[in-house]
Amino acid sequence: MNVKEKIIGMTGTLSGATSILGSYQLCHSICTAFIALLALIGITVVGMPLLFLTKVALPFWIIGATMLAAMFLLSQLAVMRFSQNMMLANAGLLVAGMPFNAVSRFQTLLWILGAALVITSIIWTIQGRRTKGCCA
């Protein structure tokens, strides 16, 4: 694997990782889980220690969407080869974590659609590995 492929692979990973930060509810859930984890080890936290993430959610989401679009374009132009299942999973995370107020009334629908894309990607990956015995 050459350096170019590694860089492109890392951008896909970064795209998926940053897309998770796009939803306030998801951020709130992560923060609540973090507080619960700290409470298990005896540390009490009041408030939301990860609230700062909501200020950077939109830039992270935009970066994730841009990287996914670049991956899709490079894949379609046959410049680089990417896992279609990973691109589908990243798209699902981006859809579920859409941070725009204009679509806030459809947030539940977006979560369902995003989760369906991610679950489909996981199922296709597992099926591909069963039939091929390797990576799909």
ChimeraX commands (.cxc) that place a marker at each C-alpha (Angstrom):
marker #1 position 0.00,0.00,0.00 radius 0.5
marker #1 position 1.59,3.27,-1.05 radius 0.5
marker #1 position 1.49,6.58,0.77 radius 0.5
marker #1 position -1.25,7.98,-1.47 radius 0.5
marker #1 position -3.59,5.10,-0.63 radius 0.5
marker #1 position -2.83,5.42,3.09 radius 0.5
marker #1 position -3.64,9.12,3.04 radius 0.5
marker #1 position -6.92,8.51,1.21 radius 0.5
marker #1 position -7.77,5.70,3.64 radius 0.5
marker #1 position -7.11,7.98,6.58 radius 0.5
marker #1 position -9.39,10.66,5.12 radius 0.5
marker #1 position -12.21,8.10,4.96 radius 0.5
marker #1 position -11.62,7.18,8.57 radius 0.5
marker #1 position -11.50,10.82,9.57 radius 0.5
marker #1 position -14.70,11.48,7.61 radius 0.5
marker #1 position -16.55,8.79,9.56 radius 0.5
marker #1 position -15.09,9.88,12.88 radius 0.5
marker #1 position -15.95,13.54,12.44 radius 0.5
marker #1 position -19.44,12.91,11.12 radius 0.5
marker #1 position -20.42,11.47,14.49 radius 0.5
marker #1 position -19.94,14.89,16.07 radius 0.5
marker #1 position -22.62,16.45,13.87 radius 0.5
marker #1 position -25.65,15.81,16.01 radius 0.5
marker #1 position -26.38,17.61,19.25 radius 0.5
marker #1 position -28.36,14.67,20.57 radius 0.5
marker #1 position -25.54,12.29,19.81 radius 0.5
marker #1 position -23.06,14.65,21.46 radius 0.5
marker #1 position -25.38,14.88,24.44 radius 0.5
marker #1 position -25.58,11.08,24.65 radius 0.5
marker #1 position -21.80,10.77,24.52 radius 0.5
marker #1 position -21.45,13.41,27.21 radius 0.5
marker #1 position -24.02,11.68,29.41 radius 0.5
marker #1 position -22.23,8.35,28.95 radius 0.5
marker #1 position -18.93,10.05,29.83 radius 0.5
marker #1 position -20.47,11.47,33.02 radius 0.5
marker #1 position -21.89,8.04,33.90 radius 0.5
marker #1 position -18.50,6.41,33.33 radius 0.5
marker #1 position -16.85,8.93,35.61 radius 0.5
marker #1 position -19.56,8.33,38.22 radius 0.5
marker #1 position -18.77,4.60,38.16 radius 0.5
marker #1 position -15.24,5.33,39.28 radius 0.5
marker #1 position -16.35,7.81,41.93 radius 0.5
marker #1 position -15.96,11.14,40.15 radius 0.5
marker #1 position -19.04,13.35,40.19 radius 0.5
marker #1 position -19.49,15.82,37.36 radius 0.5
marker #1 position -22.29,18.36,37.13 radius 0.5
marker #1 position -23.14,19.79,33.74 radius 0.5
marker #1 position -21.87,18.87,30.34 radius 0.5
marker #1 position -18.07,18.63,30.19 radius 0.5
marker #1 position -18.09,18.01,26.42 radius 0.5
marker #1 position -20.38,20.95,25.59 radius 0.5
marker #1 position -17.55,22.61,23.64 radius 0.5
marker #1 position -18.04,19.97,20.92 radius 0.5
marker #1 position -21.36,21.54,19.91 radius 0.5
marker #1 position -19.52,24.68,18.77 radius 0.5
marker #1 position -17.37,22.71,16.32 radius 0.5
marker #1 position -20.06,20.26,15.14 radius 0.5
marker #1 position -20.88,22.14,11.93 radius 0.5
marker #1 position -17.25,22.54,10.76 radius 0.5
marker #1 position -16.55,18.89,11.54 radius 0.5
marker #1 position -19.66,17.81,9.63 radius 0.5
marker #1 position -18.69,19.95,6.64 radius 0.5
marker #1 position -15.17,18.50,6.66 radius 0.5
marker #1 position -16.60,14.97,6.86 radius 0.5
marker #1 position -19.02,15.61,3.98 radius 0.5
marker #1 position -16.27,17.15,1.86 radius 0.5
marker #1 position -13.95,14.21,2.44 radius 0.5
marker #1 position -16.71,11.73,1.64 radius 0.5
marker #1 position -17.49,13.62,-1.57 radius 0.5
marker #1 position -13.79,13.59,-2.50 radius 0.5
marker #1 position -13.60,9.85,-1.82 radius 0.5
marker #1 position -16.68,9.23,-3.95 radius 0.5
marker #1 position -15.29,11.35,-6.80 radius 0.5
marker #1 position -11.89,9.63,-6.70 radius 0.5
marker #1 position -13.62,6.26,-6.62 radius 0.5
marker #1 position -15.84,7.09,-9.61 radius 0.5
marker #1 position -12.92,8.41,-11.63 radius 0.5
marker #1 position -11.00,5.19,-10.85 radius 0.5
marker #1 position -8.12,7.21,-9.39 radius 0.5
marker #1 position -8.30,5.41,-6.06 radius 0.5
marker #1 position -10.20,2.38,-4.88 radius 0.5
marker #1 position -12.25,2.56,-1.69 radius 0.5
marker #1 position -14.48,0.16,0.18 radius 0.5
marker #1 position -18.01,0.89,-1.00 radius 0.5
marker #1 position -19.34,-0.41,2.30 radius 0.5
marker #1 position -17.21,2.03,4.30 radius 0.5
marker #1 position -18.33,4.90,2.11 radius 0.5
marker #1 position -21.95,3.85,2.69 radius 0.5
marker #1 position -21.36,3.70,6.45 radius 0.5
marker #1 position -19.73,7.15,6.42 radius 0.5
marker #1 position -22.68,8.51,4.43 radius 0.5
marker #1 position -25.05,7.04,7.02 radius 0.5
marker #1 position -23.15,8.71,9.86 radius 0.5
marker #1 position -23.23,12.02,8.02 radius 0.5
marker #1 position -26.97,11.74,7.38 radius 0.5
marker #1 position -27.68,10.84,11.01 radius 0.5
marker #1 position -25.49,13.63,12.33 radius 0.5
marker #1 position -26.76,16.47,10.12 radius 0.5
marker #1 position -26.36,19.61,12.28 radius 0.5
marker #1 position -28.54,22.08,10.34 radius 0.5
marker #1 position -31.50,23.77,12.03 radius 0.5
marker #1 position -33.47,23.72,8.77 radius 0.5
marker #1 position -33.75,19.93,8.96 radius 0.5
marker #1 position -34.28,19.67,12.72 radius 0.5
marker #1 position -37.96,18.74,12.27 radius 0.5
marker #1 position -36.83,15.70,10.30 radius 0.5
marker #1 position -34.12,14.67,12.78 radius 0.5
marker #1 position -35.79,11.40,13.75 radius 0.5
marker #1 position -36.22,10.45,10.11 radius 0.5
marker #1 position -32.57,11.32,9.44 radius 0.5
marker #1 position -31.44,9.17,12.37 radius 0.5
marker #1 position -33.47,6.24,11.06 radius 0.5
marker #1 position -32.15,6.71,7.51 radius 0.5
marker #1 position -28.55,7.09,8.72 radius 0.5
marker #1 position -28.83,4.04,10.97 radius 0.5
marker #1 position -30.32,2.03,8.09 radius 0.5
marker #1 position -27.36,2.96,5.87 radius 0.5
marker #1 position -24.83,2.00,8.55 radius 0.5
marker #1 position -26.60,-1.29,9.34 radius 0.5
marker #1 position -26.84,-2.09,5.62 radius 0.5
marker #1 position -23.13,-1.42,5.26 radius 0.5
marker #1 position -22.32,-3.71,8.19 radius 0.5
marker #1 position -24.52,-6.51,6.82 radius 0.5
marker #1 position -23.00,-6.23,3.34 radius 0.5
marker #1 position -19.49,-6.26,4.81 radius 0.5
marker #1 position -20.22,-9.41,6.82 radius 0.5
marker #1 position -21.84,-11.10,3.81 radius 0.5
marker #1 position -18.88,-10.16,1.62 radius 0.5
marker #1 position -16.42,-11.61,4.08 radius 0.5
marker #1 position -18.38,-14.84,4.34 radius 0.5
marker #1 position -18.50,-15.33,0.58 radius 0.5
marker #1 position -15.00,-14.12,-0.24 radius 0.5
marker #1 position -13.26,-15.06,2.99 radius 0.5
marker #1 position -11.59,-11.67,3.06 radius 0.5
marker #1 position -12.32,-8.00,2.98 radius 0.5
marker #1 position -15.23,-6.77,0.87 radius 0.5
marker link #1:1,2 radius 0.2
marker link #1:2,3 radius 0.2
marker link #1:3,4 radius 0.2
marker link #1:4,5 radius 0.2
marker link #1:5,6 radius 0.2
marker link #1:6,7 radius 0.2
marker link #1:7,8 radius 0.2
marker link #1:8,9 radius 0.2
marker link #1:9,10 radius 0.2
marker link #1:10,11 radius 0.2
marker link #1:11,12 radius 0.2
marker link #1:12,13 radius 0.2
marker link #1:13,14 radius 0.2
marker link #1:14,15 radius 0.2
marker link #1:15,16 radius 0.2
marker link #1:16,17 radius 0.2
marker link #1:17,18 radius 0.2
marker link #1:18,19 radius 0.2
marker link #1:19,20 radius 0.2
marker link #1:20,21 radius 0.2
marker link #1:21,22 radius 0.2
marker link #1:22,23 radius 0.2
marker link #1:23,24 radius 0.2
marker link #1:24,25 radius 0.2
marker link #1:25,26 radius 0.2
marker link #1:26,27 radius 0.2
marker link #1:27,28 radius 0.2
marker link #1:28,29 radius 0.2
marker link #1:29,30 radius 0.2
marker link #1:30,31 radius 0.2
marker link #1:31,32 radius 0.2
marker link #1:32,33 radius 0.2
marker link #1:33,34 radius 0.2
marker link #1:34,35 radius 0.2
marker link #1:35,36 radius 0.2
marker link #1:36,37 radius 0.2
marker link #1:37,38 radius 0.2
marker link #1:38,39 radius 0.2
marker link #1:39,40 radius 0.2
marker link #1:40,41 radius 0.2
marker link #1:41,42 radius 0.2
marker link #1:42,43 radius 0.2
marker link #1:43,44 radius 0.2
marker link #1:44,45 radius 0.2
marker link #1:45,46 radius 0.2
marker link #1:46,47 radius 0.2
marker link #1:47,48 radius 0.2
marker link #1:48,49 radius 0.2
marker link #1:49,50 radius 0.2
marker link #1:50,51 radius 0.2
marker link #1:51,52 radius 0.2
marker link #1:52,53 radius 0.2
marker link #1:53,54 radius 0.2
marker link #1:54,55 radius 0.2
marker link #1:55,56 radius 0.2
marker link #1:56,57 radius 0.2
marker link #1:57,58 radius 0.2
marker link #1:58,59 radius 0.2
marker link #1:59,60 radius 0.2
marker link #1:60,61 radius 0.2
marker link #1:61,62 radius 0.2
marker link #1:62,63 radius 0.2
marker link #1:63,64 radius 0.2
marker link #1:64,65 radius 0.2
marker link #1:65,66 radius 0.2
marker link #1:66,67 radius 0.2
marker link #1:67,68 radius 0.2
marker link #1:68,69 radius 0.2
marker link #1:69,70 radius 0.2
marker link #1:70,71 radius 0.2
marker link #1:71,72 radius 0.2
marker link #1:72,73 radius 0.2
marker link #1:73,74 radius 0.2
marker link #1:74,75 radius 0.2
marker link #1:75,76 radius 0.2
marker link #1:76,77 radius 0.2
marker link #1:77,78 radius 0.2
marker link #1:78,79 radius 0.2
marker link #1:79,80 radius 0.2
marker link #1:80,81 radius 0.2
marker link #1:81,82 radius 0.2
marker link #1:82,83 radius 0.2
marker link #1:83,84 radius 0.2
marker link #1:84,85 radius 0.2
marker link #1:85,86 radius 0.2
marker link #1:86,87 radius 0.2
marker link #1:87,88 radius 0.2
marker link #1:88,89 radius 0.2
marker link #1:89,90 radius 0.2
marker link #1:90,91 radius 0.2
marker link #1:91,92 radius 0.2
marker link #1:92,93 radius 0.2
marker link #1:93,94 radius 0.2
marker link #1:94,95 radius 0.2
marker link #1:95,96 radius 0.2
marker link #1:96,97 radius 0.2
marker link #1:97,98 radius 0.2
marker link #1:98,99 radius 0.2
marker link #1:99,100 radius 0.2
marker link #1:100,101 radius 0.2
marker link #1:101,102 radius 0.2
marker link #1:102,103 radius 0.2
marker link #1:103,104 radius 0.2
marker link #1:104,105 radius 0.2
marker link #1:105,106 radius 0.2
marker link #1:106,107 radius 0.2
marker link #1:107,108 radius 0.2
marker link #1:108,109 radius 0.2
marker link #1:109,110 radius 0.2
marker link #1:110,111 radius 0.2
marker link #1:111,112 radius 0.2
marker link #1:112,113 radius 0.2
marker link #1:113,114 radius 0.2
marker link #1:114,115 radius 0.2
marker link #1:115,116 radius 0.2
marker link #1:116,117 radius 0.2
marker link #1:117,118 radius 0.2
marker link #1:118,119 radius 0.2
marker link #1:119,120 radius 0.2
marker link #1:120,121 radius 0.2
marker link #1:121,122 radius 0.2
marker link #1:122,123 radius 0.2
marker link #1:123,124 radius 0.2
marker link #1:124,125 radius 0.2
marker link #1:125,126 radius 0.2
marker link #1:126,127 radius 0.2
marker link #1:127,128 radius 0.2
marker link #1:128,129 radius 0.2
marker link #1:129,130 radius 0.2
marker link #1:130,131 radius 0.2
marker link #1:131,132 radius 0.2
marker link #1:132,133 radius 0.2
marker link #1:133,134 radius 0.2
marker link #1:134,135 radius 0.2
marker link #1:135,136 radius 0.2
view
